[in-house]
Amino acid sequence: MNDEEPDDLWPVLPSEAVQDALSDPGLPVDLFSAIVAIAENPWLPESSARDSAADWRRLPIPHGRGLVEYVIAPHSHVVRLTRIIPL
């Protein structure tokens, strides 16, 4: 167990479409790992701002598997997963 407080994690709230994808037993480990990384730090260096709003982000799934799009709500300390774009 590490010394970090659980409060350092960002709660990740998936949209209905993302919930369906996450409930798939064949969910790729790379995708799950990307979502865990977002919970640890939604401003990951690998992520990029979507359009002109810095709180709307895109994170590539490793090995070219797709993108995860999400919105950071800093005032409520929550990340909302909006969609997964498989490639």
N, C-alpha and C positions, 0 to 999 in steps of 0.2 A: 504494500500500500504506500502511496506517495504522501508527501507532506502537504500537498495543496488542499485547500478547503473546497468542499463541494460547491460553495457559493461562487467560485470562480468560473464554473461552467455556465454556459448560456442555455437555458431551456430551448429546445428545438420543437416547434409546433408545425407538423406537416399539414399541407392542404389535403383534401379528400383524395385527389388523384395520387399524391405522393404517399398517402397512407396505404393505398392499394398496392403501390409498387413495393413499399417496405414490408408488407405482409406476405409477399411472394417468397416461398421457401427456397427458390432458386436465386435469391438476391445475391449479386456478386459481392464478394468481400471488399473489392475496391470501392464500391459505392457506399457500403456501410462504413468503411474507414473514412471516406470523405465527409460523411455526415458527423461522425465522431469528431473529426478535426474542426468542423464548423462550430460545434458545441464548445470546443476548447478555445477557439479564437476565430470569430466570424470575419475578421479582417486579415485572413491569411495572405501571405505575399503572392501565392499562386492565383488568388482570386482577382477579379477585375470588376470595376464598376459597370453596371448595366445601364446603358444610355448615359444621361447626365446626372443621375441621382446616385450619390456615393453609397447610400444605404441599400440600394438594390444591387446585389452582387451575383456574379457567376463564378463557379469553381469547376475547373475541368476534373473529370473523374480520371484517375491514372490509367495509362495504357490506351488512351484514346477511346474509352468506353462511353463518353458523353459529357454532359454538363449538369450541374445542380444549380438551380437558380433559387435565390432566397432574398429576404428583406430583413435588415437589422433594425430592431426597434430599441435604440439605446436607452430611452427613458424608462421603458418597462423591462429592460434587460432580457429580451426575448428575440429569437430568430424564427422567422416564419419561412418554412420551405414552401416555395410556390410551385415548382415543377422540376421534373427530371427529364432531360432530353437525351435519350440514348442515341449513340452514333454507331 
